[in-house]
Amino acid sequence: MKIAVITGASSGMGREFVRQIPHFYMNLDELWIISRRKDRLEAIAKTCSVPVRIFAGDLTDSMFLQTVKDTLQRLRPDIRMLVNAAGFGKSGTVLDIAKEEWPAQSEMVRLNCEALTNMTLLCAPYLSQGSRILQIASAAAFAPQPQFAVYAATKSYVPVSYTHSEPTRRTPISYAVFCLKKKKNYKTSLYVISCCITIAIR
């Protein structure tokens, strides 16, 4: 069974990957889409041209990750593309965010870094020759961000640290990191996602 796995699939760039990947991979058997918001995943699934398997849960929850792992072990799919698009950020100084929402910054680290790593490690055994991994980072990773410090640091982890030691480096698997800036124009965002997929599958 050939599949694509997309995290952060209920909104933003993750949702666009769900919409566009089937147009680039015509022989997929399923899309596995992951997010906390089940209702949004169900709505997106109705618009897809290929069967969708929904995983509604929190990627920072070890029990939810175990559910994903168990499903992988049971079905042993051939993952043609993994897109790690889950993530979030809070703007403001470190101290201001801590006063307003104490756990937010540690939660950023857990989702943007730890969950990305866990999903890559979980999926790695099911990648094969020609499979692709797309890690969604941010342009914020490469510049000082006084009002976005923790978020920028978590995004630096993806292209600067993690990619140099990721687990598929010595295998015939394509690996791409996209450091994107959020676009206000919807059509521009669609074009950016199309470019990302096109580059990844070349």
Residue pairs with C-beta under 8 A, 6 or more apart in sequence:
1 29
1 30
1 75
1 77
1 78
2 25
2 27
2 28
2 29
2 30
2 77
2 78
2 80
3 28
3 29
3 30
3 31
3 32
3 53
3 77
3 78
3 79
3 80
4 21
4 25
4 28
4 31
4 32
4 79
4 80
4 81
4 82
4 83
5 31
5 32
5 34
5 79
5 81
5 82
5 83
5 119
5 123
6 14
6 17
6 18
6 21
6 31
6 32
6 33
6 34
6 83
6 85
7 14
7 34
7 35
7 59
7 83
7 84
7 85
7 86
7 115
7 116
7 119
8 14
8 34
8 35
8 84
8 85
8 86
8 87
8 136
9 15
9 17
9 18
9 33
9 34
9 35
9 41
9 44
9 85
10 33
10 35
10 36
10 37
10 40
10 41
10 44
11 35
11 37
11 40
12 85
12 182
13 85
13 136
13 180
13 189
13 193
14 35
14 83
14 85
14 86
14 136
15 40
15 44
16 189
16 190
16 193
17 83
17 85
17 134
17 193
17 197
18 31
18 33
18 44
18 48
19 44
19 47
19 48
20 190
20 193
20 194
20 197
21 28
21 31
21 81
21 83
21 197
22 28
22 31
22 48
22 49
22 50
24 197
24 198
24 201
25 80
25 81
25 201
28 50
28 80
29 50
29 51
29 77
30 50
30 51
30 52
30 53
30 77
31 48
31 50
31 51
31 52
31 53
32 52
32 53
32 55
32 77
33 41
33 44
33 45
33 52
33 53
33 54
33 55
34 55
34 56
34 57
34 59
34 68
34 86
35 41
35 56
35 86
36 56
36 57
36 58
37 56
38 54
38 56
41 52
41 54
41 56
42 54
44 52
45 52
45 54
53 71
55 64
55 67
55 68
55 71
57 64
57 67
58 64
59 65
59 86
59 111
59 115
59 118
59 119
60 107
60 110
60 111
60 114
60 115
65 118
65 119
65 122
68 119
68 122
69 122
72 122
72 123
72 125
72 126
76 126
77 126
78 126
78 128
78 131
79 123
79 126
79 127
79 128
79 131
80 130
80 131
80 132
81 131
81 132
81 133
81 134
81 200
81 201
82 119
82 120
82 123
82 127
82 131
82 132
82 133
82 134
83 134
83 136
84 116
84 119
84 120
84 133
84 134
84 135
84 136
85 134
85 136
86 111
86 115
86 116
86 119
87 108
87 111
87 112
87 116
87 136
87 154
87 155
88 107
88 108
88 111
88 112
89 108
89 112
89 140
89 148
89 151
90 97
90 101
90 104
90 105
90 108
90 150
90 151
91 147
91 148
91 151
92 100
92 147
93 146
93 147
93 149
94 105
94 149
94 150
97 104
97 105
97 150
98 105
105 150
108 150
108 151
108 154
109 150
109 154
112 151
112 154
112 155
112 157
112 158
113 154
113 157
113 158
113 162
116 135
116 158
116 162
117 162
120 133
120 135
120 166
120 167
121 167
123 133
124 167
124 168
127 133
127 168
127 171
127 173
128 173
129 172
129 173
130 172
130 173
130 174
131 173
131 174
132 173
132 174
132 175
132 176
132 200
132 201
133 166
133 168
133 173
133 174
133 175
133 176
134 176
134 177
134 178
134 196
134 197
134 200
135 158
135 159
135 162
135 163
135 175
135 176
135 177
135 178
136 158
136 178
136 180
137 155
137 158
137 159
137 177
137 178
137 179
137 180
138 151
138 152
138 155
138 179
138 180
138 181
139 179
139 180
139 181
140 148
140 151
140 152
140 155
141 152
141 155
141 156
141 158
141 159
141 160
141 179
142 156
142 179
143 152
144 152
145 151
145 152
155 179
158 177
159 177
159 179
163 175
163 177
166 175
168 175
169 175
174 200
174 201
176 196
176 199
176 200
178 196
180 192
180 196
182 189
183 189
183 192
